[in-house]
Amino acid sequence: MPHRRYRIRPAEPHEVALALLDLVTVERRPPVSAREAVRTVLEGLVLVAGGTVATLLALIALGWLLTL
């Protein structure tokens, strides 16, 4: 016998209607400001630069290990 806490009950008609409405509703968001766009681009550039530095350091370490 399942625990009372996990008992499944039929959905009420208004719950079904709300769930269907949630599926087709598009949330309105405020437009992105120029400051936010610039910040996002700069964050992306920092991530790319960090990945490039990490890759170069890994290649240098690998080359050094192969010369041992």
mmCIF file of the N, C-alpha and C atoms, coordinates in Angstrom:
data_MODEL
# 
_entry.id   MODEL 
# 
loop_
_atom_site.group_PDB 
_atom_site.id 
_atom_site.type_symbol 
_atom_site.label_atom_id 
_atom_site.label_alt_id 
_atom_site.label_comp_id 
_atom_site.label_asym_id 
_atom_site.label_entity_id 
_atom_site.label_seq_id 
_atom_site.pdbx_PDB_ins_code 
_atom_site.Cartn_x 
_atom_site.Cartn_y 
_atom_site.Cartn_z 
_atom_site.occupancy 
_atom_site.B_iso_or_equiv 
_atom_site.pdbx_formal_charge 
_atom_site.auth_seq_id 
_atom_site.auth_comp_id 
_atom_site.auth_asym_id 
_atom_site.auth_atom_id 
_atom_site.pdbx_PDB_model_num 
ATOM 1   N N  . MET A 1 1  ? 0.839   -1.178 0.000   1.00 0.00 ? 1  MET A N  1 
ATOM 2   C CA . MET A 1 1  ? 0.000   0.000  0.000   1.00 0.00 ? 1  MET A CA 1 
ATOM 3   C C  . MET A 1 1  ? 0.887   1.247  0.000   1.00 0.00 ? 1  MET A C  1 
ATOM 4   N N  . PRO A 1 2  ? 0.664   2.175  -0.915  1.00 0.00 ? 2  PRO A N  1 
ATOM 5   C CA . PRO A 1 2  ? 1.532   3.355  -0.983  1.00 0.00 ? 2  PRO A CA 1 
ATOM 6   C C  . PRO A 1 2  ? 1.352   4.255  0.235   1.00 0.00 ? 2  PRO A C  1 
ATOM 7   N N  . HIS A 1 3  ? 2.391   4.956  0.535   1.00 0.00 ? 3  HIS A N  1 
ATOM 8   C CA . HIS A 1 3  ? 2.358   5.907  1.642   1.00 0.00 ? 3  HIS A CA 1 
ATOM 9   C C  . HIS A 1 3  ? 1.355   7.013  1.329   1.00 0.00 ? 3  HIS A C  1 
ATOM 10  N N  . ARG A 1 4  ? 0.676   7.520  2.345   1.00 0.00 ? 4  ARG A N  1 
ATOM 11  C CA . ARG A 1 4  ? -0.348  8.549  2.120   1.00 0.00 ? 4  ARG A CA 1 
ATOM 12  C C  . ARG A 1 4  ? 0.216   9.792  1.442   1.00 0.00 ? 4  ARG A C  1 
ATOM 13  N N  . ARG A 1 5  ? 1.456   10.094 1.716   1.00 0.00 ? 5  ARG A N  1 
ATOM 14  C CA . ARG A 1 5  ? 2.053   11.311 1.176   1.00 0.00 ? 5  ARG A CA 1 
ATOM 15  C C  . ARG A 1 5  ? 2.174   11.257 -0.342  1.00 0.00 ? 5  ARG A C  1 
ATOM 16  N N  . TYR A 1 6  ? 2.307   10.084 -0.903  1.00 0.00 ? 6  TYR A N  1 
ATOM 17  C CA . TYR A 1 6  ? 2.526   9.940  -2.335  1.00 0.00 ? 6  TYR A CA 1 
ATOM 18  C C  . TYR A 1 6  ? 1.275   9.477  -3.074  1.00 0.00 ? 6  TYR A C  1 
ATOM 19  N N  . ARG A 1 7  ? 0.126   9.577  -2.438  1.00 0.00 ? 7  ARG A N  1 
ATOM 20  C CA . ARG A 1 7  ? -1.110  9.144  -3.077  1.00 0.00 ? 7  ARG A CA 1 
ATOM 21  C C  . ARG A 1 7  ? -1.424  10.070 -4.254  1.00 0.00 ? 7  ARG A C  1 
ATOM 22  N N  . ILE A 1 8  ? -1.757  9.482  -5.382  1.00 0.00 ? 8  ILE A N  1 
ATOM 23  C CA . ILE A 1 8  ? -2.070  10.254 -6.585  1.00 0.00 ? 8  ILE A CA 1 
ATOM 24  C C  . ILE A 1 8  ? -3.569  10.490 -6.623  1.00 0.00 ? 8  ILE A C  1 
ATOM 25  N N  . ARG A 1 9  ? -3.948  11.721 -6.893  1.00 0.00 ? 9  ARG A N  1 
ATOM 26  C CA . ARG A 1 9  ? -5.364  12.049 -6.987  1.00 0.00 ? 9  ARG A CA 1 
ATOM 27  C C  . ARG A 1 9  ? -5.637  12.619 -8.368  1.00 0.00 ? 9  ARG A C  1 
ATOM 28  N N  . PRO A 1 10 ? -6.844  12.478 -8.849  1.00 0.00 ? 10 PRO A N  1 
ATOM 29  C CA . PRO A 1 10 ? -7.184  13.068 -10.150 1.00 0.00 ? 10 PRO A CA 1 
ATOM 30  C C  . PRO A 1 10 ? -7.087  14.592 -10.084 1.00 0.00 ? 10 PRO A C  1 
ATOM 31  N N  . ALA A 1 11 ? -6.667  15.184 -11.172 1.00 0.00 ? 11 ALA A N  1 
ATOM 32  C CA . ALA A 1 11 ? -6.545  16.641 -11.224 1.00 0.00 ? 11 ALA A CA 1 
ATOM 33  C C  . ALA A 1 11 ? -7.920  17.271 -11.380 1.00 0.00 ? 11 ALA A C  1 
ATOM 34  N N  . GLU A 1 12 ? -8.062  18.412 -10.749 1.00 0.00 ? 12 GLU A N  1 
ATOM 35  C CA . GLU A 1 12 ? -9.294  19.186 -10.897 1.00 0.00 ? 12 GLU A CA 1 
ATOM 36  C C  . GLU A 1 12 ? -9.294  19.841 -12.281 1.00 0.00 ? 12 GLU A C  1 
ATOM 37  N N  . PRO A 1 13 ? -10.460 20.119 -12.840 1.00 0.00 ? 13 PRO A N  1 
ATOM 38  C CA . PRO A 1 13 ? -10.508 20.749 -14.172 1.00 0.00 ? 13 PRO A CA 1 
ATOM 39  C C  . PRO A 1 13 ? -9.763  22.079 -14.248 1.00 0.00 ? 13 PRO A C  1 
ATOM 40  N N  . HIS A 1 14 ? -9.832  22.880 -13.179 1.00 0.00 ? 14 HIS A N  1 
ATOM 41  C CA . HIS A 1 14 ? -9.123  24.164 -13.227 1.00 0.00 ? 14 HIS A CA 1 
ATOM 42  C C  . HIS A 1 14 ? -7.610  23.966 -13.180 1.00 0.00 ? 14 HIS A C  1 
ATOM 43  N N  . GLU A 1 15 ? -7.135  22.892 -12.530 1.00 0.00 ? 15 GLU A N  1 
ATOM 44  C CA . GLU A 1 15 ? -5.703  22.606 -12.517 1.00 0.00 ? 15 GLU A CA 1 
ATOM 45  C C  . GLU A 1 15 ? -5.218  22.199 -13.907 1.00 0.00 ? 15 GLU A C  1 
ATOM 46  N N  . VAL A 1 16 ? -6.027  21.420 -14.603 1.00 0.00 ? 16 VAL A N  1 
ATOM 47  C CA . VAL A 1 16 ? -5.683  21.022 -15.972 1.00 0.00 ? 16 VAL A CA 1 
ATOM 48  C C  . VAL A 1 16 ? -5.649  22.249 -16.872 1.00 0.00 ? 16 VAL A C  1 
ATOM 49  N N  . ALA A 1 17 ? -6.636  23.134 -16.714 1.00 0.00 ? 17 ALA A N  1 
ATOM 50  C CA . ALA A 1 17 ? -6.682  24.343 -17.542 1.00 0.00 ? 17 ALA A CA 1 
ATOM 51  C C  . ALA A 1 17 ? -5.466  25.224 -17.285 1.00 0.00 ? 17 ALA A C  1 
ATOM 52  N N  . LEU A 1 18 ? -5.073  25.374 -16.020 1.00 0.00 ? 18 LEU A N  1 
ATOM 53  C CA . LEU A 1 18 ? -3.896  26.190 -15.708 1.00 0.00 ? 18 LEU A CA 1 
ATOM 54  C C  . LEU A 1 18 ? -2.620  25.569 -16.271 1.00 0.00 ? 18 LEU A C  1 
ATOM 55  N N  . ALA A 1 19 ? -2.502  24.246 -16.200 1.00 0.00 ? 19 ALA A N  1 
ATOM 56  C CA . ALA A 1 19 ? -1.317  23.577 -16.735 1.00 0.00 ? 19 ALA A CA 1 
ATOM 57  C C  . ALA A 1 19 ? -1.229  23.758 -18.245 1.00 0.00 ? 19 ALA A C  1 
ATOM 58  N N  . LEU A 1 20 ? -2.358  23.637 -18.942 1.00 0.00 ? 20 LEU A N  1 
ATOM 59  C CA . LEU A 1 20 ? -2.356  23.837 -20.395 1.00 0.00 ? 20 LEU A CA 1 
ATOM 60  C C  . LEU A 1 20 ? -2.051  25.287 -20.741 1.00 0.00 ? 20 LEU A C  1 
ATOM 61  N N  . LEU A 1 21 ? -2.573  26.219 -19.945 1.00 0.00 ? 21 LEU A N  1 
ATOM 62  C CA . LEU A 1 21 ? -2.294  27.630 -20.187 1.00 0.00 ? 21 LEU A CA 1 
ATOM 63  C C  . LEU A 1 21 ? -0.817  27.939 -19.985 1.00 0.00 ? 21 LEU A C  1 
ATOM 64  N N  . ASP A 1 22 ? -0.191  27.306 -18.985 1.00 0.00 ? 22 ASP A N  1 
ATOM 65  C CA . ASP A 1 22 ? 1.242   27.499 -18.758 1.00 0.00 ? 22 ASP A CA 1 
ATOM 66  C C  . ASP A 1 22 ? 2.062   27.010 -19.943 1.00 0.00 ? 22 ASP A C  1 
ATOM 67  N N  . LEU A 1 23 ? 1.593   25.959 -20.617 1.00 0.00 ? 23 LEU A N  1 
ATOM 68  C CA . LEU A 1 23 ? 2.342   25.425 -21.755 1.00 0.00 ? 23 LEU A CA 1 
ATOM 69  C C  . LEU A 1 23 ? 2.369   26.388 -22.935 1.00 0.00 ? 23 LEU A C  1 
ATOM 70  N N  . VAL A 1 24 ? 1.311   27.155 -23.116 1.00 0.00 ? 24 VAL A N  1 
ATOM 71  C CA . VAL A 1 24 ? 1.221   28.011 -24.300 1.00 0.00 ? 24 VAL A CA 1 
ATOM 72  C C  . VAL A 1 24 ? 1.488   29.482 -23.996 1.00 0.00 ? 24 VAL A C  1 
ATOM 73  N N  . THR A 1 25 ? 1.673   29.828 -22.727 1.00 0.00 ? 25 THR A N  1 
ATOM 74  C CA . THR A 1 25 ? 1.895   31.225 -22.358 1.00 0.00 ? 25 THR A CA 1 
ATOM 75  C C  . THR A 1 25 ? 3.376   31.564 -22.497 1.00 0.00 ? 25 THR A C  1 
ATOM 76  N N  . VAL A 1 26 ? 3.657   32.673 -23.137 1.00 0.00 ? 26 VAL A N  1 
ATOM 77  C CA . VAL A 1 26 ? 5.030   33.162 -23.269 1.00 0.00 ? 26 VAL A CA 1 
ATOM 78  C C  . VAL A 1 26 ? 5.213   34.294 -22.268 1.00 0.00 ? 26 VAL A C  1 
ATOM 79  N N  . GLU A 1 27 ? 6.244   34.163 -21.450 1.00 0.00 ? 27 GLU A N  1 
ATOM 80  C CA . GLU A 1 27 ? 6.495   35.209 -20.461 1.00 0.00 ? 27 GLU A CA 1 
ATOM 81  C C  . GLU A 1 27 ? 7.070   36.441 -21.135 1.00 0.00 ? 27 GLU A C  1 
ATOM 82  N N  . ARG A 1 28 ? 6.559   37.575 -20.741 1.00 0.00 ? 28 ARG A N  1 
ATOM 83  C CA . ARG A 1 28 ? 7.096   38.843 -21.239 1.00 0.00 ? 28 ARG A CA 1 
ATOM 84  C C  . ARG A 1 28 ? 8.239   39.259 -20.324 1.00 0.00 ? 28 ARG A C  1 
ATOM 85  N N  . ARG A 1 29 ? 9.360   39.582 -20.938 1.00 0.00 ? 29 ARG A N  1 
ATOM 86  C CA . ARG A 1 29 ? 10.501  40.061 -20.163 1.00 0.00 ? 29 ARG A CA 1 
ATOM 87  C C  . ARG A 1 29 ? 10.843  41.461 -20.632 1.00 0.00 ? 29 ARG A C  1 
ATOM 88  N N  . PRO A 1 30 ? 11.360  42.271 -19.736 1.00 0.00 ? 30 PRO A N  1 
ATOM 89  C CA . PRO A 1 30 ? 11.746  43.616 -20.156 1.00 0.00 ? 30 PRO A CA 1 
ATOM 90  C C  . PRO A 1 30 ? 12.881  43.543 -21.173 1.00 0.00 ? 30 PRO A C  1 
ATOM 91  N N  . PRO A 1 31 ? 12.982  44.517 -22.061 1.00 0.00 ? 31 PRO A N  1 
ATOM 92  C CA . PRO A 1 31 ? 14.057  44.491 -23.051 1.00 0.00 ? 31 PRO A CA 1 
ATOM 93  C C  . PRO A 1 31 ? 15.428  44.554 -22.379 1.00 0.00 ? 31 PRO A C  1 
ATOM 94  N N  . VAL A 1 32 ? 16.407  43.968 -23.041 1.00 0.00 ? 32 VAL A N  1 
ATOM 95  C CA . VAL A 1 32 ? 17.763  43.942 -22.510 1.00 0.00 ? 32 VAL A CA 1 
ATOM 96  C C  . VAL A 1 32 ? 18.386  45.317 -22.702 1.00 0.00 ? 32 VAL A C  1 
ATOM 97  N N  . SER A 1 33 ? 18.973  45.830 -21.635 1.00 0.00 ? 33 SER A N  1 
ATOM 98  C CA . SER A 1 33 ? 19.611  47.143 -21.729 1.00 0.00 ? 33 SER A CA 1 
ATOM 99  C C  . SER A 1 33 ? 20.973  47.004 -22.405 1.00 0.00 ? 33 SER A C  1 
ATOM 100 N N  . ALA A 1 34 ? 21.477  48.122 -22.901 1.00 0.00 ? 34 ALA A N  1 
ATOM 101 C CA . ALA A 1 34 ? 22.795  48.120 -23.552 1.00 0.00 ? 34 ALA A CA 1 
ATOM 102 C C  . ALA A 1 34 ? 23.876  47.724 -22.554 1.00 0.00 ? 34 ALA A C  1 
ATOM 103 N N  . ARG A 1 35 ? 23.727  48.172 -21.330 1.00 0.00 ? 35 ARG A N  1 
ATOM 104 C CA . ARG A 1 35 ? 24.725  47.837 -20.301 1.00 0.00 ? 35 ARG A CA 1 
ATOM 105 C C  . ARG A 1 35 ? 24.758  46.327 -20.057 1.00 0.00 ? 35 ARG A C  1 
ATOM 106 N N  . GLU A 1 36 ? 23.585  45.720 -19.988 1.00 0.00 ? 36 GLU A N  1 
ATOM 107 C CA . GLU A 1 36 ? 23.523  44.275 -19.777 1.00 0.00 ? 36 GLU A CA 1 
ATOM 108 C C  . GLU A 1 36 ? 24.097  43.515 -20.971 1.00 0.00 ? 36 GLU A C  1 
ATOM 109 N N  . ALA A 1 37 ? 23.849  44.005 -22.178 1.00 0.00 ? 37 ALA A N  1 
ATOM 110 C CA . ALA A 1 37 ? 24.386  43.355 -23.375 1.00 0.00 ? 37 ALA A CA 1 
ATOM 111 C C  . ALA A 1 37 ? 25.909  43.431 -23.390 1.00 0.00 ? 37 ALA A C  1 
ATOM 112 N N  . VAL A 1 38 ? 26.451  44.601 -23.064 1.00 0.00 ? 38 VAL A N  1 
ATOM 113 C CA . VAL A 1 38 ? 27.913  44.762 -23.038 1.00 0.00 ? 38 VAL A CA 1 
ATOM 114 C C  . VAL A 1 38 ? 28.516  43.871 -21.963 1.00 0.00 ? 38 VAL A C  1 
ATOM 115 N N  . ARG A 1 39 ? 27.870  43.827 -20.795 1.00 0.00 ? 39 ARG A N  1 
ATOM 116 C CA . ARG A 1 39 ? 28.388  42.993 -19.713 1.00 0.00 ? 39 ARG A CA 1 
ATOM 117 C C  . ARG A 1 39 ? 28.399  41.521 -20.116 1.00 0.00 ? 39 ARG A C  1 
ATOM 118 N N  . THR A 1 40 ? 27.355  41.077 -20.793 1.00 0.00 ? 40 THR A N  1 
ATOM 119 C CA . THR A 1 40 ? 27.278  39.683 -21.224 1.00 0.00 ? 40 THR A CA 1 
ATOM 120 C C  . THR A 1 40 ? 28.365  39.362 -22.243 1.00 0.00 ? 40 THR A C  1 
ATOM 121 N N  . VAL A 1 41 ? 28.596  40.284 -23.189 1.00 0.00 ? 41 VAL A N  1 
ATOM 122 C CA . VAL A 1 41 ? 29.650  40.072 -24.190 1.00 0.00 ? 41 VAL A CA 1 
ATOM 123 C C  . VAL A 1 41 ? 31.013  40.023 -23.513 1.00 0.00 ? 41 VAL A C  1 
ATOM 124 N N  . LEU A 1 42 ? 31.256  40.928 -22.562 1.00 0.00 ? 42 LEU A N  1 
ATOM 125 C CA . LEU A 1 42 ? 32.545  40.928 -21.861 1.00 0.00 ? 42 LEU A CA 1 
ATOM 126 C C  . LEU A 1 42 ? 32.734  39.651 -21.043 1.00 0.00 ? 42 LEU A C  1 
ATOM 127 N N  . GLU A 1 43 ? 31.675  39.175 -20.414 1.00 0.00 ? 43 GLU A N  1 
ATOM 128 C CA . GLU A 1 43 ? 31.783  37.912 -19.676 1.00 0.00 ? 43 GLU A CA 1 
ATOM 129 C C  . GLU A 1 43 ? 32.121  36.762 -20.619 1.00 0.00 ? 43 GLU A C  1 
ATOM 130 N N  . GLY A 1 44 ? 31.529  36.764 -21.799 1.00 0.00 ? 44 GLY A N  1 
ATOM 131 C CA . GLY A 1 44 ? 31.844  35.732 -22.784 1.00 0.00 ? 44 GLY A CA 1 
ATOM 132 C C  . GLY A 1 44 ? 33.291  35.794 -23.229 1.00 0.00 ? 44 GLY A C  1 
ATOM 133 N N  . LEU A 1 45 ? 33.792  37.015 -23.451 1.00 0.00 ? 45 LEU A N  1 
ATOM 134 C CA . LEU A 1 45 ? 35.196  37.172 -23.851 1.00 0.00 ? 45 LEU A CA 1 
ATOM 135 C C  . LEU A 1 45 ? 36.141  36.701 -22.753 1.00 0.00 ? 45 LEU A C  1 
ATOM 136 N N  . VAL A 1 46 ? 35.797  36.987 -21.507 1.00 0.00 ? 46 VAL A N  1 
ATOM 137 C CA . VAL A 1 46 ? 36.631  36.533 -20.393 1.00 0.00 ? 46 VAL A CA 1 
ATOM 138 C C  . VAL A 1 46 ? 36.643  35.008 -20.332 1.00 0.00 ? 46 VAL A C  1 
ATOM 139 N N  . LEU A 1 47 ? 35.491  34.385 -20.551 1.00 0.00 ? 47 LEU A N  1 
ATOM 140 C CA . LEU A 1 47 ? 35.440  32.921 -20.548 1.00 0.00 ? 47 LEU A CA 1 
ATOM 141 C C  . LEU A 1 47 ? 36.276  32.327 -21.677 1.00 0.00 ? 47 LEU A C  1 
ATOM 142 N N  . VAL A 1 48 ? 36.199  32.930 -22.856 1.00 0.00 ? 48 VAL A N  1 
ATOM 143 C CA . VAL A 1 48 ? 36.987  32.440 -23.994 1.00 0.00 ? 48 VAL A CA 1 
ATOM 144 C C  . VAL A 1 48 ? 38.475  32.615 -23.720 1.00 0.00 ? 48 VAL A C  1 
ATOM 145 N N  . ALA A 1 49 ? 38.856  33.771 -23.178 1.00 0.00 ? 49 ALA A N  1 
ATOM 146 C CA . ALA A 1 49 ? 40.269  34.018 -22.873 1.00 0.00 ? 49 ALA A CA 1 
ATOM 147 C C  . ALA A 1 49 ? 40.770  33.029 -21.823 1.00 0.00 ? 49 ALA A C  1 
ATOM 148 N N  . GLY A 1 50 ? 39.966  32.782 -20.806 1.00 0.00 ? 50 GLY A N  1 
ATOM 149 C CA . GLY A 1 50 ? 40.364  31.820 -19.776 1.00 0.00 ? 50 GLY A CA 1 
ATOM 150 C C  . GLY A 1 50 ? 40.521  30.419 -20.340 1.00 0.00 ? 50 GLY A C  1 
ATOM 151 N N  . GLY A 1 51 ? 39.621  30.024 -21.214 1.00 0.00 ? 51 GLY A N  1 
ATOM 152 C CA . GLY A 1 51 ? 39.734  28.712 -21.836 1.00 0.00 ? 51 GLY A CA 1 
ATOM 153 C C  . GLY A 1 51 ? 40.962  28.600 -22.719 1.00 0.00 ? 51 GLY A C  1 
ATOM 154 N N  . THR A 1 52 ? 41.280  29.689 -23.422 1.00 0.00 ? 52 THR A N  1 
ATOM 155 C CA . THR A 1 52 ? 42.467  29.697 -24.281 1.00 0.00 ? 52 THR A CA 1 
ATOM 156 C C  . THR A 1 52 ? 43.735  29.565 -23.450 1.00 0.00 ? 52 THR A C  1 
ATOM 157 N N  . VAL A 1 53 ? 43.818  30.319 -22.362 1.00 0.00 ? 53 VAL A N  1 
ATOM 158 C CA . VAL A 1 53 ? 44.996  30.247 -21.489 1.00 0.00 ? 53 VAL A CA 1 
ATOM 159 C C  . VAL A 1 53 ? 45.125  28.850 -20.889 1.00 0.00 ? 53 VAL A C  1 
ATOM 160 N N  . ALA A 1 54 ? 44.024  28.278 -20.445 1.00 0.00 ? 54 ALA A N  1 
ATOM 161 C CA . ALA A 1 54 ? 44.075  26.937 -19.862 1.00 0.00 ? 54 ALA A CA 1 
ATOM 162 C C  . ALA A 1 54 ? 44.522  25.906 -20.893 1.00 0.00 ? 54 ALA A C  1 
ATOM 163 N N  . THR A 1 55 ? 44.049  26.037 -22.126 1.00 0.00 ? 55 THR A N  1 
ATOM 164 C CA . THR A 1 55 ? 44.448  25.108 -23.186 1.00 0.00 ? 55 THR A CA 1 
ATOM 165 C C  . THR A 1 55 ? 45.930  25.246 -23.503 1.00 0.00 ? 55 THR A C  1 
ATOM 166 N N  . LEU A 1 56 ? 46.410  26.484 -23.603 1.00 0.00 ? 56 LEU A N  1 
ATOM 167 C CA . LEU A 1 56 ? 47.836  26.693 -23.881 1.00 0.00 ? 56 LEU A CA 1 
ATOM 168 C C  . LEU A 1 56 ? 48.706  26.139 -22.763 1.00 0.00 ? 56 LEU A C  1 
ATOM 169 N N  . LEU A 1 57 ? 48.314  26.368 -21.516 1.00 0.00 ? 57 LEU A N  1 
ATOM 170 C CA . LEU A 1 57 ? 49.093  25.826 -20.399 1.00 0.00 ? 57 LEU A CA 1 
ATOM 171 C C  . LEU A 1 57 ? 49.090  24.300 -20.414 1.00 0.00 ? 57 LEU A C  1 
ATOM 172 N N  . ALA A 1 58 ? 47.960  23.702 -20.758 1.00 0.00 ? 58 ALA A N  1 
ATOM 173 C CA . ALA A 1 58 ? 47.897  22.241 -20.833 1.00 0.00 ? 58 ALA A CA 1 
ATOM 174 C C  . ALA A 1 58 ? 48.795  21.715 -21.948 1.00 0.00 ? 58 ALA A C  1 
ATOM 175 N N  . LEU A 1 59 ? 48.814  22.400 -23.095 1.00 0.00 ? 59 LEU A N  1 
ATOM 176 C CA . LEU A 1 59 ? 49.686  21.970 -24.193 1.00 0.00 ? 59 LEU A CA 1 
ATOM 177 C C  . LEU A 1 59 ? 51.154  22.130 -23.835 1.00 0.00 ? 59 LEU A C  1 
ATOM 178 N N  . ILE A 1 60 ? 51.496  23.214 -23.157 1.00 0.00 ? 60 ILE A N  1 
ATOM 179 C CA . ILE A 1 60 ? 52.889  23.417 -22.727 1.00 0.00 ? 60 ILE A CA 1 
ATOM 180 C C  . ILE A 1 60 ? 53.294  22.323 -21.745 1.00 0.00 ? 60 ILE A C  1 
ATOM 181 N N  . ALA A 1 61 ? 52.424  22.015 -20.784 1.00 0.00 ? 61 ALA A N  1 
ATOM 182 C CA . ALA A 1 61 ? 52.733  20.967 -19.809 1.00 0.00 ? 61 ALA A CA 1 
ATOM 183 C C  . ALA A 1 61 ? 52.860  19.614 -20.495 1.00 0.00 ? 61 ALA A C  1 
ATOM 184 N N  . LEU A 1 62 ? 52.005  19.337 -21.456 1.00 0.00 ? 62 LEU A N  1 
ATOM 185 C CA . LEU A 1 62 ? 52.080  18.070 -22.179 1.00 0.00 ? 62 LEU A CA 1 
ATOM 186 C C  . LEU A 1 62 ? 53.376  17.979 -22.973 1.00 0.00 ? 62 LEU A C  1 
ATOM 187 N N  . GLY A 1 63 ? 53.752  19.066 -23.641 1.00 0.00 ? 63 GLY A N  1 
ATOM 188 C CA . GLY A 1 63 ? 55.012  19.074 -24.377 1.00 0.00 ? 63 GLY A CA 1 
ATOM 189 C C  . GLY A 1 63 ? 56.202  18.888 -23.462 1.00 0.00 ? 63 GLY A C  1 
ATOM 190 N N  . TRP A 1 64 ? 56.151  19.519 -22.293 1.00 0.00 ? 64 TRP A N  1 
ATOM 191 C CA . TRP A 1 64 ? 57.248  19.379 -21.339 1.00 0.00 ? 64 TRP A CA 1 
ATOM 192 C C  . TRP A 1 64 ? 57.335  17.937 -20.841 1.00 0.00 ? 64 TRP A C  1 
ATOM 193 N N  . LEU A 1 65 ? 56.180  17.319 -20.575 1.00 0.00 ? 65 LEU A N  1 
ATOM 194 C CA . LEU A 1 65 ? 56.187  15.933 -20.102 1.00 0.00 ? 65 LEU A CA 1 
ATOM 195 C C  . LEU A 1 65 ? 56.698  14.976 -21.175 1.00 0.00 ? 65 LEU A C  1 
ATOM 196 N N  . LEU A 1 66 ? 56.431  15.274 -22.439 1.00 0.00 ? 66 LEU A N  1 
ATOM 197 C CA . LEU A 1 66 ? 56.897  14.393 -23.507 1.00 0.00 ? 66 LEU A CA 1 
ATOM 198 C C  . LEU A 1 66 ? 58.402  14.494 -23.725 1.00 0.00 ? 66 LEU A C  1 
ATOM 199 N N  . THR A 1 67 ? 59.014  15.583 -23.291 1.00 0.00 ? 67 THR A N  1 
ATOM 200 C CA . THR A 1 67 ? 60.465  15.731 -23.463 1.00 0.00 ? 67 THR A CA 1 
ATOM 201 C C  . THR A 1 67 ? 61.241  15.073 -22.332 1.00 0.00 ? 67 THR A C  1 
ATOM 202 N N  . LEU A 1 68 ? 60.566  14.635 -21.279 1.00 0.00 ? 68 LEU A N  1 
ATOM 203 C CA . LEU A 1 68 ? 61.281  14.005 -20.154 1.00 0.00 ? 68 LEU A CA 1 
ATOM 204 C C  . LEU A 1 68 ? 61.746  12.616 -20.497 1.00 0.00 ? 68 LEU A C  1 
# 
